[in-house]
Every structure is written in C-alpha cells, then in structure tokens.
Amino acid sequence: MALLRGINVGGKKRVPMQTLRELLTGMGCEAVRTHLNSGNAVFTHPDADGASLAAGLERAVEEALGFSVTCLVRESSEIRRVVDANPFAGQDVDPARFLVTFLAEPVDPAAVADLDPAAYAPEEFALGEREVYLHCAAGIRDSKLAKVLTERRLGSAGTARNWNTVTKLADMADS
C-alpha cells in the first residue's frame, strides 16, 4: 500500500489517481486500486521491499509530474496491525477526529517524553511502531497536539490519515 503526502490539496501537487495507478503499474505493481483522491493506493508487488517501492514511486512522480512527493509504503499486514493495535478501541472516538500519522522510521519514545498529556486534554496520543495515533476531540484543525507532533519532533517523514481511511485501506488490503 502506498500513501502519498500532501497531494491534491488546494490545487497544488495534482496527482490524478489514474496517473498514480499507471505509475505503480509501470513499477511492476499489480491489482492497483486507489481510495479517495488523496494518494492512497493498494496493490501487490512480487518482490520489492517497502523502502525501495517508496523511493521508486517518489522518482516516478518527480519524472512524470515534475514535483517531489513523500511516499510511504506499508504491507497489508502492517495496516492490519495498526488497526488491531488501536489504543482508543472501546472508547467513544469520532473516526473523523482520529488520525494515524504513518512515519518512515520507527517512533522514538524519547521524542515525546517531555510532553505532558494532561496539558493537551481532551486530546490524546499514543505511539505505535512506525505510527502515531492522535485523537483530536475538538477537531483536527485546531488541535494543539497536531501542531506539536511534527516531523521535526518525531524525526521522521510522515503522512496522516483519518481513522475512516485507515480502516478502509486495511479492508481493501485484506480483500
């Protein structure tokens, strides 16, 4: 599965989903399907690892469309693990206000050790392996935690998806 960061937002970095499917197919990916218009693609690939596929897709987008885009690739089992490890399961959490930020590198707990969760309540976050779960109770736009949990702090490139999208991608990857 490929997750592209910051495309098709405000008319900038336009990547038509048909083009994304064609780029992935040209890289040897099979059964390529996209979800929404925000750079989510589910596919199979016979032998490439995630880091190589991400780098190849970044090069393909640059060559075809003339701009750089950060791409992350996850195996279907990783997306299922993210869903199954939901730290807010069983809580009354609005999925539209619940984000998962997928990171290129593993999360270092020391990066957030100085954050006092009580200072951000009712917002809350939890670290995963290569993701950060963020519940923005009052909405994502005005989230104080979202402004603090940046790539700079986390030490890794990332891209966020709301919980509805994460679960849909997991279902697509499973089918």
Disulfide bonds with the S-S distance in Angstrom:
none
